[in-house]
Amino acid sequence: MTPRPLALVRSVVGIDEGPGWVDLAVETVSAVHLGPTLGLLTGEDPVTQGVVTGLPNLPPLPALPVDRTPATLRVRFAAPDALRLTLVPARAGEPGDDAPGDGILVDPCPGSGALEVTDEGATVALASDALVCRVTRHPFAVACATTAGEP
């Protein structure tokens, strides 16, 4: 089986806010998918990745480069209860058009309302009238809940 190359978002390294959006500058690391049993592997230290190295039947792990690449994660609320995440690869200038007009709406879009961004140090909280999403800086993770605390 030939491993498929991937990029994993590893950490948030910066924040840029605008009206109704926030861009999270992120760092990605190259990875390969080794199949359903072995999962994903990067060139990082196995312990950093959570690989248990003391197994007697551990197959040989391929030596991979640690390619870190910047990218932008643009976050918008398409509606108070609908979060839109767009990962844009690194390139000069602003993130490209992420096709905000593409798609089919069965009801008129209610608009995004206010987007409140709070830098909490280890996390960044993004809130609308209906949702609160916390983005963990490192390792990267996104957790969303209603304003009542329901996942």
C-alpha positions as CSV (number, residue, x, y, z in Angstrom):
1,M,0.0,0.0,0.0
2,T,1.3,3.4,-1.0
3,P,1.0,6.0,1.8
4,R,-1.1,9.1,1.0
5,P,0.5,12.4,1.8
6,L,-1.5,14.8,4.0
7,A,-1.0,18.0,6.0
8,L,-2.1,18.1,9.6
9,V,-2.8,21.4,11.4
10,R,-0.5,21.3,14.4
11,S,-0.7,24.7,16.0
12,V,-2.1,28.2,15.9
13,V,0.6,30.9,15.7
14,G,-1.3,34.1,15.2
15,I,-4.7,35.8,15.0
16,D,-6.0,38.5,12.6
17,E,-9.6,39.8,13.0
18,G,-11.9,41.5,10.6
19,P,-15.6,42.4,10.5
20,G,-17.4,39.1,10.7
21,W,-14.3,36.9,10.4
22,V,-11.1,35.8,12.1
23,D,-8.0,34.4,10.4
24,L,-5.9,32.0,12.5
25,A,-2.4,31.7,11.2
26,V,-1.6,28.0,11.6
27,E,1.4,25.7,11.1
28,T,0.8,22.4,9.3
29,V,3.1,19.4,9.4
30,S,3.3,16.8,6.6
31,A,2.0,13.4,7.3
32,V,1.2,10.1,5.6
33,H,-1.8,7.8,6.1
34,L,-0.5,4.3,6.7
35,G,-3.9,2.6,6.5
36,P,-6.8,2.0,8.9
37,T,-4.7,0.0,11.4
38,L,-1.6,2.3,11.7
39,G,-3.3,5.6,11.1
40,L,-1.3,8.8,10.5
41,L,2.4,9.4,10.9
42,T,4.5,12.6,10.7
43,G,8.2,13.0,10.7
44,E,8.0,14.3,14.3
45,D,9.3,12.3,17.2
46,P,7.1,9.2,17.8
47,V,6.5,10.1,21.4
48,T,5.3,13.6,20.3
49,Q,2.8,11.9,18.0
50,G,1.6,9.5,20.7
51,V,3.1,6.4,19.0
52,V,3.7,3.6,21.5
53,T,7.1,2.4,20.6
54,G,7.5,-0.4,23.1
55,L,5.2,-2.8,21.3
56,P,6.9,-6.1,20.2
57,N,4.9,-6.3,17.0
58,L,5.4,-2.6,16.0
59,P,6.0,-2.5,12.2
60,P,8.9,-0.5,10.9
61,L,8.0,3.2,10.8
62,P,9.1,5.0,7.7
63,A,11.6,7.9,8.1
64,L,9.7,11.0,7.1
65,P,10.9,14.6,6.8
66,V,9.4,17.2,9.2
67,D,7.9,19.6,6.7
68,R,6.2,22.5,8.5
69,T,4.2,24.8,6.3
70,P,2.2,28.0,7.2
71,A,-1.5,28.2,6.3
72,T,-4.5,30.3,7.2
73,L,-7.7,29.0,8.8
74,R,-10.4,31.5,8.1
75,V,-13.4,31.3,10.5
76,R,-16.8,32.8,9.9
77,F,-20.2,32.2,11.2
78,A,-22.5,31.6,8.1
79,A,-25.4,31.9,10.6
80,P,-25.4,32.2,14.4
81,D,-25.5,28.4,14.7
82,A,-23.4,27.5,11.6
83,L,-19.6,27.9,11.7
84,R,-17.6,27.9,8.5
85,L,-13.9,26.9,8.6
86,T,-11.8,27.3,5.4
87,L,-8.2,26.2,5.4
88,V,-6.2,28.2,2.9
89,P,-2.6,27.1,1.9
90,A,0.1,29.7,2.4
91,R,0.6,32.1,-0.5
92,A,1.5,35.7,-0.8
93,G,-1.0,38.3,0.3
94,E,-4.5,37.8,1.5
95,P,-6.2,34.4,1.7
96,G,-7.8,33.8,-1.6
97,D,-11.5,33.8,-2.3
98,D,-13.0,31.0,-0.3
99,A,-16.1,31.0,-2.4
100,P,-18.5,32.5,0.1
101,G,-21.2,32.7,-2.6
102,D,-21.0,29.1,-3.6
103,G,-23.7,26.7,-2.2
104,I,-27.4,26.3,-2.2
105,L,-29.6,27.8,0.5
106,V,-33.0,26.4,1.0
107,D,-33.9,29.3,3.3
108,P,-32.6,32.8,3.3
109,C,-29.4,33.1,5.2
110,P,-30.0,34.9,8.5
111,G,-26.6,36.6,8.4
112,S,-23.8,36.0,10.7
113,G,-24.4,38.6,13.4
114,A,-21.5,39.5,15.7
115,L,-18.4,37.4,16.0
116,E,-16.6,37.8,19.3
117,V,-13.0,36.7,19.5
118,T,-11.3,36.2,22.9
119,D,-7.6,35.2,23.2
120,E,-7.5,33.0,26.3
121,G,-3.8,32.2,26.0
122,A,-3.8,28.4,25.4
123,T,-7.1,28.7,23.5
124,V,-9.0,31.2,21.3
125,A,-12.7,31.5,21.9
126,L,-14.9,32.4,19.0
127,A,-18.5,33.2,19.9
128,S,-21.8,34.0,18.1
129,D,-25.2,34.5,19.6
130,A,-25.7,30.7,19.5
131,L,-22.3,29.0,19.5
132,V,-19.0,29.2,21.3
133,C,-16.0,27.4,19.7
134,R,-12.7,27.1,21.4
135,V,-9.6,26.5,19.3
136,T,-6.7,25.0,21.3
137,R,-3.4,26.5,20.1
138,H,-1.2,23.4,20.5
139,P,-1.9,20.7,19.7
140,F,-4.5,22.2,17.4
141,A,-8.1,21.2,18.3
142,V,-11.6,22.7,17.8
143,A,-14.4,22.2,20.2
144,C,-17.9,23.8,19.7
145,A,-20.9,24.0,22.0
146,T,-24.1,26.0,22.2
147,T,-24.1,29.1,24.5
148,A,-26.0,26.8,26.9
149,G,-22.9,24.5,27.0
150,E,-24.4,21.7,25.0
151,P,-22.0,20.0,22.5
